């Protein structure tokens, strides 16, 4: 298990700030894994906590499964706004979720282009 150790430091006055235990505070990889999973973990946790909201929003299991796999931010934003009805501001939230999903897919291509030295046309 990877650990991050917090060493004793001093504050602005120069007094020693001591961690909870003298050896340091180990941090598990759970937080890093959760950050890497991102919206998919949030979908799973939200579905486990409020299954009725998901049943009201979607009539079948197929559409949220596709959203989980391909458009997780859009799925999260749709579940957040759909049960109360979609009005003007809700379309902005859905558009923002779609923009984040598309940006996540296209930014990888941009990074590969820079890495391999492809020249723009």
C-alpha positions, 0 to 999 in steps of 0.5 A: 500500500502506498502511503503519504507521510505528513512530516512535522512542520512549523507554523508562521511563528516557528512553533512546531506543528505535530501530526496526530501520531509522531510517525506521520499520517498514512493516507490510503489510495482510496481517495486517489482511486475515487478521484480517478473514477470520478463521475462513475463512482458518483453514479454508483453511489447515488444509485445505491443511495436513491434508487427511486430517483433513478427509477423516476428519471429513467424507465429502463436500465439500458439508458443509464447503463449507456450513460454510465459507460459513455457520458457519465457527467451528462447522466449525472446532470440529467438525474439531478434535473429531470425529476422536477422537469427540465426548464431553461437553466436545467438545459444549461446544466445538461449542456455543461455536463455534455461539454465536460464529457466531450472535452474529456474525450477530445483532450486525450487526442489533443495530448497525443497530437502534442506528444507525437509531434503531429503538425496541424494542417 
